[in-house]
Amino acid sequence: MTTPAADPTGSPGALTGVTVLDFTQVYMGPSCTQMLADYGAEVIKVERPVWGDLSRNSLPDPAGQENPIFISINRNKRSVTIDTRTESGREVVLDLVRRADVVVSNFRHGVMERMGFGYDALKEVNPTLVWASGTGFGEAGPYAHKGGQDVIAQAYSGVMWRRSDETVPLSVYPTTLADYTTGMHLCQGILLALIARDRTGEGQKVQVNMYDSMLHMQMQEASTQLNRGHEVNWASMPLSGVFPTSDGAVCMVGAFKENPLRDISKALELDEDWSTKPGFDTLEGQFERRPELQALFRERFATDTTAHWVERLESVDILCAPVRSLVEALADEQTAVNGMVVEMEHPHGGTMRVLDAPIRLSGTPNGMRRPAPMLGEHNAEVLRELGYDDDRVAALLSDGVIR
């Protein structure tokens, strides 16, 4: 079931009145600025002429540049295409900066500075500006020159190395974990800086990077490694795992109970309570005998259906879930009840279904005011809002500065 997009005529969003100049592309940056836009910020997306945001052309699609990848993270924004290599183009950007509250980018470190739009340059134009940057590794250090990319961040940070056991091959996590996490950290940093500006009247520089975000995601594991010299691996817990059934798979988490193995033994109808067997009656013993326990669980789960085992485990309050595909998750009743899939109209894509923002605010809710923009769709509109007369707008368009 799909929910219609939120009524844009309702309550103002939490960020209504905040103007964001958005230089971001691909996923990390646009996921941040879409979150700001969903909650009321006016986001003006600055794109390269002709090609625009790289995600407009990342995968072949019948809709071309208005493809599902692009529209998923660029709604509620307006697009302008500015040739920033020209003096006139840079002047347009600086005029936009004067009216902006926030400038956001996720280029490789140093790119905004080379364009003339670094923090020091722009704060001279607008002292109250919040200048926010998301990079791969930060401003300094041996990797600062490298481009940021999700899979590379997984590899450098230790996230890719950590898996349930050493027999599992190293692999790429298929969801863009680093991009999304860093994008949300970038969003948090911007909001913190805006709150501070309300108190001090001053803007500031906000920096996040993929490397730090991936390390921070492992804060429990890192603390144990740094202070005790060994690694915590939640995927290798002896009473937890993913187990094939006769028609699918079950994920089981044997934790947060006084004696989870006793209850698992009951749910799986084992020959006896394995928590009373010598060598299995302590957590240390269960860790040592994990291969034996995991083999036992796999044998039992394979004998019946996913639904059967979920019911059995839930009857003794063991955390569990069927392993769902994305197709199944999107069609789940819980997804519909939560209103996570919404419809919106796009002038070139027809009715499009996308995921809603996940944060629910009762007084200042999110909304979908406009679909993801076509490349350069709002060029003339934004220029006129800057006070440019028709002759200047026409000149910029004809000269190719705005196209």
Disulfide bonds with the S-S distance in Angstrom:
none
